[in-house]
Amino acid sequence: MTRFSLIALLLVMLGTIGFGQSKVNWLTWEQAVEKNMKEKRKIVVDVYTDWCGWCKKMDKYTFQTEFIADYINEHYYAVKFNAEQKEEINFNGKVYKYVSSFGRRGYHELASEILNGRMSYPTVVFLDENQNVIQPIPGYQDAQTFEMIMTYFAENHYQSVPWQKFTRSFKSQNYPSAQPKRIVQPVRNN
């Protein structure tokens, strides 16, 4: 084997390993609930469908951003939830099932419940440590905007600081001189 071939093979192998990349530790509902029973954390749920182009974009450009993945893994249990999955889910003492629709795609009852009946993809849903929905955030969120949103919920700012005030005072460690390009959905305060 020539030296060039050996170097090329080594580079391909390093690229396959994903050296230096952080990834979100995605769990199933059951795994997140089980882990939450042992160590309380908030849960972040990425509600998606297989056909959703914006969901794929958010996976690629937001959730694969290193600081986003690291922060989620440290502060949340992360669930990736297909809103059209057919498997039953037992959550908070209730069994949720897939519902068929005539001439349309079906949906999962749990997706409908945590999205408050607003079936929009992608939507990221934040749950508190007791598995109660804090808020669903619909639409694609870039990494810069999502950093603010995930921090707002993880650090309990949502309990006492209005969203607009939080956005004006938030200082990003990853975008020190920039303000978010856009806020698609204002976060509501309970």
LINTAMO-V163128 format. One record per residue. N is the residue number from 0. RES is the residue in three letters. SS is DSSP state (H for helix, E for strand, - for the rest). Layout:
N&RES&SS, N&RES&SS
This chain:
0&MET&-, 1&THR&-, 2&ARG&H, 3&PHE&H, 4&SER&H, 5&LEU&H, 6&ILE&H, 7&ALA&H, 8&LEU&H, 9&LEU&H, 10&LEU&H, 11&VAL&H, 12&MET&H, 13&LEU&H, 14&GLY&H, 15&THR&H, 16&ILE&H, 17&GLY&-, 18&PHE&-, 19&GLY&-, 20&GLN&-, 21&SER&-, 22&LYS&-, 23&VAL&-, 24&ASN&-, 25&TRP&E, 26&LEU&E, 27&THR&-, 28&TRP&H, 29&GLU&H, 30&GLN&H, 31&ALA&H, 32&VAL&H, 33&GLU&H, 34&LYS&H, 35&ASN&H, 36&MET&H, 37&LYS&H, 38&GLU&-, 39&LYS&-, 40&ARG&-, 41&LYS&E, 42&ILE&E, 43&VAL&E, 44&VAL&E, 45&ASP&E, 46&VAL&E, 47&TYR&E, 48&THR&-, 49&ASP&-, 50&TRP&-, 51&CYS&-, 52&GLY&H, 53&TRP&H, 54&CYS&H, 55&LYS&H, 56&LYS&H, 57&MET&H, 58&ASP&H, 59&LYS&H, 60&TYR&H, 61&THR&H, 62&PHE&H, 63&GLN&-, 64&THR&-, 65&GLU&H, 66&PHE&H, 67&ILE&H, 68&ALA&H, 69&ASP&H, 70&TYR&H, 71&ILE&H, 72&ASN&H, 73&GLU&H, 74&HIS&H, 75&TYR&E, 76&TYR&E, 77&ALA&E, 78&VAL&E, 79&LYS&E, 80&PHE&E, 81&ASN&E, 82&ALA&-, 83&GLU&-, 84&GLN&-, 85&LYS&-, 86&GLU&-, 87&GLU&-, 88&ILE&E, 89&ASN&E, 90&PHE&E, 91&ASN&-, 92&GLY&-, 93&LYS&E, 94&VAL&E, 95&TYR&E, 96&LYS&-, 97&TYR&E, 98&VAL&E, 99&SER&E, 100&SER&E, 101&PHE&-, 102&GLY&-, 103&ARG&E, 104&ARG&E, 105&GLY&E, 106&TYR&E, 107&HIS&E, 108&GLU&H, 109&LEU&H, 110&ALA&H, 111&SER&H, 112&GLU&H, 113&ILE&H, 114&LEU&-, 115&ASN&-, 116&GLY&-, 117&ARG&-, 118&MET&-, 119&SER&-, 120&TYR&-, 121&PRO&-, 122&THR&E, 123&VAL&E, 124&VAL&E, 125&PHE&E, 126&LEU&E, 127&ASP&-, 128&GLU&-, 129&ASN&-, 130&GLN&-, 131&ASN&-, 132&VAL&E, 133&ILE&E, 134&GLN&E, 135&PRO&E, 136&ILE&E, 137&PRO&E, 138&GLY&-, 139&TYR&-, 140&GLN&-, 141&ASP&-, 142&ALA&H, 143&GLN&H, 144&THR&H, 145&PHE&H, 146&GLU&H, 147&MET&H, 148&ILE&H, 149&MET&H, 150&THR&H, 151&TYR&H, 152&PHE&H, 153&ALA&H, 154&GLU&-, 155&ASN&-, 156&HIS&H, 157&TYR&H, 158&GLN&H, 159&SER&-, 160&VAL&-, 161&PRO&-, 162&TRP&H, 163&GLN&H, 164&LYS&H, 165&PHE&H, 166&THR&H, 167&ARG&H, 168&SER&H, 169&PHE&-, 170&LYS&-, 171&SER&-, 172&GLN&-, 173&ASN&-, 174&TYR&-, 175&PRO&-, 176&SER&-, 177&ALA&-, 178&GLN&-, 179&PRO&-, 180&LYS&-, 181&ARG&-, 182&ILE&-, 183&VAL&-, 184&GLN&-, 185&PRO&-, 186&VAL&-, 187&ARG&-, 188&ASN&-, 189&ASN&-
